[in-house]
């Protein structure tokens, strides 16, 4: 090969001018973002994102359940491929939502506000956690056009509940995400080893980890203390702070008992959509549909609560059958690629929700990192649907069960309906 040929093949890129451009060149998957987040965060903080309950069987099962489904692409034209869909009668750019996550400013000083701005730009809803580290009002101000959902737990204190609902409504939140899997906090052993106790303890290794990650430490120390300003019915005033009693309540799981009557009461008090988050039992899904709940989020809390709990994807088909189109179904847990979203939609889900993936993006590069993760999901969904042979989300939902197969299913070859007009003989095919 001549020197001029080598020069023609060689290409030298100019340095990346923006964070987004750098991510586009170096991070090609959620796993790449995860590795970058692991380098940026102290180990104990990163493990707060990563960890699950007890032996983390549920955590691992969430991911492995997707690997047991294979695609069966069909041949045909794919015209005007479109990821647009609807949730609660309003459009979304793709059937993906961002799940509520607590302690978000631990991972980046911009916290929930950065996530909200990225979600708005991507055209997807964002669920703000009750245990968010930014007020619901500040998140609304950061992304006023965003479809915002608010996450809370049922409570028998109806006075407090109504006050919180009024605050949520006044802040412009469209829907409620109601946790039904947090009657106690899961035994998250990684967190205990790292000092995430009630109240939090700072261990010597935590200090060392902070010193080894000066960029994170500077951002952490230069901003308000981590606190949970949405726990009260009123807007908090002054510097954010956290009391030992509050931490004991949050981490020890001191919740008063609630039941289906509290869900019925909540349905009467809230005029907007309600999503029950943490449903995996088809019987519960049917009960929720019967009492007028708008949607469920099939979830085991990212494997962070009850260990050995069913993976959401494993129970999805049963729940779809039991609810029979009476409510919308969102799925989370183990979703790391757009192809995972396509699999869940093919099995009957209306949308998927992600948590850890966008937290990796936030920890790695703030708002730009979250935006990059959402761009990757869009690109992967588009590519998967193109290769699968479907043009729209509606087509995927309608034909999905013919396009996907579980490894335990017997492979049966089905013959498509062939019309006389579509029949072409070999002799006709040979005729010029």
C-alpha positions as CSV (number, residue, x, y, z in Angstrom):
1,X,0.0,0.0,0.0
2,X,1.3,3.4,-0.9
3,X,1.8,6.3,1.5
4,X,-0.9,8.3,-0.2
5,X,-3.4,5.4,0.2
6,X,-2.6,5.2,3.9
7,X,-3.2,9.0,4.2
8,X,-6.5,8.6,2.5
9,X,-7.6,5.9,5.0
10,X,-6.3,7.8,8.1
11,X,-8.7,10.3,9.7
12,X,-7.7,12.5,12.6
13,X,-10.7,13.9,14.5
14,X,-10.4,17.4,16.0
15,X,-10.8,17.5,19.8
16,X,-14.4,17.2,21.0
17,X,-15.8,20.7,21.6
18,X,-18.7,19.8,24.0
19,X,-19.5,17.2,26.6
20,X,-22.2,15.8,24.3
21,X,-19.7,15.4,21.5
22,X,-17.2,13.6,23.7
23,X,-19.9,11.2,24.9
24,X,-21.0,10.5,21.4
25,X,-17.4,9.5,20.5
26,X,-16.7,7.4,23.6
27,X,-19.9,6.0,25.0
28,X,-21.8,3.6,22.8
29,X,-24.0,1.8,25.3
30,X,-25.4,2.1,28.8
31,X,-22.6,-0.1,30.0
32,X,-20.1,2.4,28.7
33,X,-21.9,5.1,30.8
34,X,-21.9,2.8,33.8
35,X,-18.2,2.4,33.6
36,X,-17.7,6.1,33.3
37,X,-20.0,6.7,36.3
38,X,-18.0,4.2,38.3
39,X,-14.8,6.2,37.6
40,X,-16.4,9.5,38.6
41,X,-18.1,8.4,41.8
42,X,-16.7,7.2,45.1
43,X,-17.2,3.5,45.4
44,X,-19.8,3.7,48.2
45,X,-21.9,6.2,46.3
46,X,-21.7,4.1,43.1
47,X,-22.8,1.0,45.0
48,X,-25.8,2.9,46.3
49,X,-26.9,3.0,42.6
50,X,-25.8,-0.6,41.9
51,X,-27.0,-2.5,45.0
52,X,-30.0,-4.7,45.6
53,X,-31.7,-6.5,48.5
54,X,-30.0,-9.3,50.4
55,X,-28.3,-11.8,47.9
56,X,-29.4,-9.6,44.9
57,X,-31.1,-12.5,43.2
58,X,-33.9,-10.3,42.1
59,X,-31.4,-7.7,40.8
60,X,-29.7,-10.3,38.6
61,X,-32.9,-11.9,37.4
62,X,-34.3,-8.6,36.2
63,X,-31.5,-8.4,33.7
64,X,-31.3,-12.1,32.7
65,X,-35.0,-12.3,32.0
66,X,-34.5,-10.2,28.9
67,X,-31.8,-12.5,27.6
68,X,-34.3,-15.4,27.4
69,X,-36.4,-13.8,24.7
70,X,-35.3,-13.9,21.0
71,X,-36.5,-11.9,18.0
72,X,-38.2,-13.4,15.0
73,X,-37.9,-10.7,12.4
74,X,-40.3,-10.5,9.5
75,X,-39.5,-9.5,6.0
76,X,-41.2,-6.5,4.3
77,X,-40.9,-2.8,3.9
78,X,-40.4,-0.5,6.9
79,X,-41.9,2.9,6.0
80,X,-41.7,6.1,8.0
81,X,-40.5,4.4,11.2
82,X,-41.9,6.3,14.2
83,X,-41.3,5.7,17.9
84,X,-44.1,8.1,18.9
85,X,-46.7,6.8,21.3
86,X,-49.3,7.9,23.9
87,X,-49.5,7.6,27.6
88,X,-52.7,8.7,29.4
89,X,-54.0,10.1,26.1
90,X,-51.1,12.5,25.6
91,X,-48.2,12.0,23.2
92,X,-44.6,10.9,24.1
93,X,-41.7,10.9,21.7
94,X,-41.0,7.2,22.6
95,X,-42.6,4.8,25.1
96,X,-40.0,5.4,27.8
97,X,-40.3,7.1,31.1
98,X,-37.8,8.0,33.8
99,X,-38.5,6.3,37.1
100,X,-38.2,8.2,40.4
101,X,-34.9,7.8,42.3
102,X,-34.0,9.0,45.7
103,X,-30.9,10.9,46.7
104,X,-30.2,12.1,43.2
105,X,-27.9,15.0,44.1
106,X,-25.5,12.5,45.6
107,X,-24.6,11.6,42.0
108,X,-24.3,15.1,40.5
109,X,-24.9,18.6,42.1
110,X,-27.6,19.4,39.5
111,X,-29.6,16.4,40.5
112,X,-33.2,16.2,39.6
113,X,-33.2,19.5,37.7
114,X,-30.7,18.2,35.2
115,X,-32.7,15.0,34.8
116,X,-35.9,17.0,34.2
117,X,-34.3,19.2,31.5
118,X,-33.0,16.2,29.7
119,X,-36.4,14.4,29.9
120,X,-38.1,17.5,28.5
121,X,-35.7,17.7,25.6
122,X,-36.2,14.0,24.8
123,X,-40.0,14.3,25.1
124,X,-40.5,11.7,27.8
125,X,-42.2,11.9,31.2
126,X,-40.2,12.1,34.5
127,X,-41.3,10.7,37.8
128,X,-40.0,12.7,40.7
129,X,-39.3,10.8,43.9
130,X,-40.9,11.7,47.2
131,X,-37.4,11.3,48.4
132,X,-35.9,13.6,45.8
133,X,-33.2,16.0,46.9
134,X,-34.8,19.0,45.0
135,X,-38.2,20.5,45.7
136,X,-41.0,19.6,43.4
137,X,-41.4,23.3,42.7
138,X,-37.8,23.8,41.7
139,X,-38.1,20.8,39.3
140,X,-41.2,22.4,37.8
141,X,-39.3,25.7,37.3
142,X,-36.4,23.9,35.7
143,X,-38.5,22.2,33.1
144,X,-41.9,23.9,32.9
145,X,-43.1,22.0,29.8
146,X,-42.2,18.6,31.1
147,X,-44.8,15.9,31.8
148,X,-44.1,15.5,35.5
149,X,-45.3,12.6,37.7
150,X,-44.9,12.6,41.4
151,X,-44.0,9.5,43.5
152,X,-45.4,8.9,47.0
153,X,-46.3,6.2,49.4
154,X,-49.9,5.5,50.7
155,X,-50.6,6.9,54.1
156,X,-53.5,6.6,56.6
157,X,-53.0,10.2,57.7
158,X,-55.6,11.8,55.4
159,X,-54.9,15.3,56.5
160,X,-51.2,15.0,55.5
161,X,-52.1,13.2,52.3
162,X,-54.4,15.9,51.2
163,X,-51.9,18.6,51.9
164,X,-49.2,16.8,49.9
165,X,-51.7,16.3,47.0
166,X,-52.5,19.9,47.0
167,X,-48.9,20.9,46.9
168,X,-48.2,18.4,44.1
169,X,-51.2,19.7,42.1
170,X,-50.1,23.3,42.6
171,X,-46.7,22.5,41.3
172,X,-48.2,21.2,38.1
173,X,-47.7,17.4,38.3
174,X,-49.8,15.4,36.0
175,X,-49.9,12.0,37.6
176,X,-49.1,10.1,40.8
177,X,-46.7,7.2,41.0
178,X,-47.8,5.3,44.2
179,X,-45.4,2.8,45.7
180,X,-47.0,-0.4,46.8
181,X,-43.8,-2.3,47.5
182,X,-42.3,-0.2,50.4
183,X,-44.0,-1.4,53.5
184,X,-40.5,-2.0,54.8
185,X,-37.1,-1.1,53.3
186,X,-35.2,-4.0,51.7
187,X,-32.1,-5.3,53.4
188,X,-29.6,-3.6,51.2
189,X,-26.3,-4.9,52.6
190,X,-24.0,-3.0,50.3
191,X,-25.5,0.2,51.8
192,X,-25.0,-0.9,55.3
193,X,-21.4,-1.7,54.7
194,X,-20.9,1.7,53.2
195,X,-22.5,3.7,56.0
196,X,-26.0,4.2,54.6
197,X,-27.6,3.6,57.9
198,X,-30.1,5.6,60.0
199,X,-28.7,8.2,60.4
200,X,-25.9,8.0,57.9
201,X,-22.4,7.4,59.2
202,X,-19.2,8.6,57.6
203,X,-16.6,5.9,57.7
204,X,-12.8,6.5,57.2
205,X,-13.0,4.7,53.8
206,X,-15.7,7.2,52.7
207,X,-13.4,10.1,53.4
208,X,-10.6,8.4,51.5
209,X,-12.9,7.7,48.5
210,X,-13.9,11.3,48.5
211,X,-10.3,12.5,48.4
212,X,-9.7,10.1,45.5
213,X,-12.6,11.7,43.6
214,X,-11.9,15.4,44.0
215,X,-14.3,16.6,41.3
216,X,-17.2,14.8,42.9
217,X,-16.1,15.9,46.4
218,X,-15.9,19.6,45.4
219,X,-19.4,19.5,43.9
220,X,-20.8,17.7,47.0
221,X,-19.2,20.2,49.4
222,X,-20.0,23.3,47.4
223,X,-23.7,22.7,47.4
224,X,-26.6,22.5,49.9
225,X,-26.6,19.5,52.2
226,X,-28.4,16.4,50.9
227,X,-32.0,16.5,52.2
228,X,-35.5,15.5,51.2
229,X,-37.6,18.6,50.9
230,X,-40.8,17.0,49.6
231,X,-41.6,15.0,52.7
232,X,-43.5,17.9,54.2
233,X,-46.8,19.3,53.0
234,X,-45.4,22.8,52.9
235,X,-42.6,24.2,50.8
236,X,-39.4,24.2,53.0
237,X,-37.7,27.4,53.8
238,X,-34.0,28.1,54.4
239,X,-31.0,25.7,53.9
240,X,-31.9,22.1,53.3
241,X,-31.0,19.8,56.1
242,X,-31.8,16.3,57.3
243,X,-32.5,15.2,60.9
244,X,-31.5,11.9,62.5
245,X,-35.2,11.2,63.1
246,X,-36.1,11.7,59.5
247,X,-33.3,9.3,58.4
248,X,-34.4,6.7,60.8
249,X,-37.9,6.9,59.4
250,X,-36.7,6.7,55.8
251,X,-34.1,3.9,56.1
252,X,-35.7,1.8,58.9
253,X,-39.0,1.6,57.1
254,X,-41.2,3.0,59.9
255,X,-44.4,3.1,57.9
256,X,-48.0,2.9,59.2
257,X,-50.0,0.1,57.6
258,X,-52.1,0.8,54.6
259,X,-54.3,-1.3,52.4
260,X,-56.7,-1.2,49.3
261,X,-59.0,1.2,51.2
262,X,-56.3,3.7,51.1
263,X,-55.8,3.3,47.4
264,X,-59.6,3.8,46.9
265,X,-59.4,6.9,49.0
266,X,-56.5,8.2,47.0
267,X,-58.5,7.5,43.8
268,X,-61.3,9.7,45.1
269,X,-58.9,12.5,46.1
270,X,-56.8,12.8,43.0
271,X,-58.4,13.7,39.7
272,X,-55.4,12.9,37.4
273,X,-53.9,9.6,36.4
274,X,-52.6,7.2,39.1
275,X,-49.9,4.6,38.6
276,X,-49.5,1.8,41.1
277,X,-45.7,1.2,41.2
278,X,-44.5,-2.2,42.4
279,X,-47.2,-4.5,41.2
280,X,-46.1,-8.0,40.1
281,X,-49.1,-10.1,41.2
282,X,-51.7,-10.4,38.4
283,X,-54.5,-10.5,41.1
284,X,-53.4,-7.1,42.3
285,X,-53.3,-5.8,38.8
286,X,-56.9,-7.0,38.3
287,X,-58.0,-5.3,41.5
288,X,-56.4,-2.1,40.6
289,X,-58.1,-2.1,37.2
290,X,-61.4,-2.8,38.8
291,X,-61.2,0.3,41.1
292,X,-60.3,2.7,38.3
293,X,-56.6,2.9,38.6
294,X,-55.2,4.2,35.3
295,X,-51.9,2.2,35.1
296,X,-49.5,0.0,37.0
297,X,-45.8,-0.1,36.9
298,X,-44.8,-3.7,36.9
299,X,-41.7,-3.5,39.1
300,X,-39.7,-5.1,41.9
301,X,-38.1,-1.8,42.8
302,X,-35.0,-2.6,40.8
303,X,-34.3,-5.7,42.9
304,X,-33.8,-3.4,46.0
305,X,-36.8,-4.6,48.1
306,X,-37.9,-8.3,48.5
307,X,-35.2,-10.6,47.2
308,X,-36.2,-13.6,45.1
309,X,-39.1,-11.6,43.8
310,X,-40.4,-12.3,40.3
311,X,-38.8,-10.3,37.6
312,X,-41.3,-7.9,35.9
313,X,-40.7,-9.3,32.5
314,X,-41.6,-12.8,33.8
315,X,-45.1,-11.8,34.9
316,X,-45.8,-9.3,32.2
317,X,-47.8,-11.6,29.9
318,X,-50.0,-12.8,32.8
319,X,-50.7,-9.2,33.9
320,X,-51.6,-8.1,30.3
321,X,-54.0,-11.0,30.1
322,X,-55.7,-10.4,33.5
323,X,-56.1,-6.6,32.9
324,X,-57.4,-7.1,29.3
325,X,-56.7,-3.5,28.2
326,X,-58.5,-1.9,31.2
327,X,-55.3,0.0,32.2
328,X,-52.0,1.0,30.8
329,X,-48.9,-1.1,31.8
330,X,-45.4,0.2,32.4
331,X,-42.5,-2.1,33.0
332,X,-39.2,-1.4,34.7
333,X,-36.2,-3.5,36.0
334,X,-33.1,-4.6,34.1
335,X,-33.7,-2.5,31.0
336,X,-30.4,-1.5,29.5
337,X,-31.0,-1.2,25.8
338,X,-33.7,-0.1,23.3
339,X,-34.0,-3.7,22.3
340,X,-35.2,-4.5,25.9
341,X,-37.9,-1.9,25.5
342,X,-39.0,-3.5,22.2
343,X,-39.2,-6.9,23.8
344,X,-41.4,-5.6,26.6
345,X,-43.7,-3.8,24.2
346,X,-44.0,-6.9,22.1
347,X,-45.2,-8.7,25.2
348,X,-47.9,-6.2,25.8
349,X,-46.4,-3.3,27.8
350,X,-47.4,0.3,26.9
351,X,-44.1,1.7,28.0
352,X,-40.9,1.0,29.9
353,X,-39.3,3.0,32.7
354,X,-35.6,3.3,33.4
355,X,-33.8,4.3,36.6
356,X,-30.2,3.1,36.8
357,X,-29.4,3.9,33.2
358,X,-30.1,7.6,33.5
359,X,-28.4,7.8,36.9
360,X,-25.2,6.5,35.2
361,X,-25.6,9.3,32.7
362,X,-26.2,11.9,35.4
363,X,-23.1,10.7,37.4
364,X,-21.0,10.6,34.3
365,X,-21.8,14.0,32.8
366,X,-24.8,15.7,34.4
367,X,-27.6,16.8,32.1
368,X,-25.6,15.9,29.0
369,X,-25.1,12.4,30.3
370,X,-28.8,11.8,30.8
371,X,-29.5,13.2,27.4
372,X,-27.0,10.9,25.8
373,X,-28.5,7.8,27.5
374,X,-31.9,8.8,26.1
375,X,-30.5,9.3,22.6
376,X,-28.9,5.9,22.8
377,X,-32.3,4.3,23.7
378,X,-33.9,6.1,20.8
379,X,-31.3,4.9,18.4
380,X,-31.4,1.4,19.6
381,X,-35.1,1.2,19.5
382,X,-35.1,2.6,16.0
383,X,-32.5,0.1,14.8
384,X,-34.2,-2.9,16.5
385,X,-37.6,-2.1,15.0
386,X,-36.1,-1.6,11.5
387,X,-34.4,-5.0,11.7
388,X,-37.5,-6.6,13.2
389,X,-39.6,-5.3,10.3
390,X,-42.1,-3.0,12.1
391,X,-42.7,0.7,11.4
392,X,-44.7,1.9,14.5
393,X,-45.2,1.2,18.1
394,X,-48.8,0.3,17.4
395,X,-47.7,-2.3,14.8
396,X,-45.2,-3.7,17.4
397,X,-47.9,-4.1,20.0
398,X,-50.3,-5.6,17.5
399,X,-47.9,-8.1,16.0
400,X,-45.4,-8.4,18.8
401,X,-46.1,-11.9,20.0
402,X,-45.4,-13.3,16.5
403,X,-42.0,-11.5,16.5
404,X,-40.6,-12.8,19.8
405,X,-40.0,-16.2,21.3
406,X,-39.0,-17.4,24.8
407,X,-36.2,-20.0,24.9
408,X,-38.6,-22.5,26.6
409,X,-41.2,-22.2,23.9
410,X,-41.4,-24.9,21.2
411,X,-40.6,-23.4,17.8
412,X,-43.7,-24.0,15.6
413,X,-43.5,-22.9,12.0
414,X,-46.7,-21.1,11.1
415,X,-47.8,-20.5,7.5
416,X,-48.9,-16.9,6.7
417,X,-52.2,-16.4,4.9
418,X,-51.3,-16.2,1.2
419,X,-53.9,-14.6,-1.2
420,X,-54.1,-15.7,-4.8
421,X,-52.8,-12.3,-5.8
422,X,-49.7,-12.7,-3.8
423,X,-48.9,-16.2,-5.3
424,X,-46.1,-16.2,-7.8
425,X,-45.0,-19.4,-9.5
426,X,-41.3,-20.2,-10.1
427,X,-41.9,-20.0,-13.8
428,X,-43.3,-16.5,-13.5
429,X,-40.3,-15.4,-11.4
430,X,-38.0,-16.7,-14.1
431,X,-39.8,-14.8,-16.9
432,X,-38.0,-11.6,-17.7
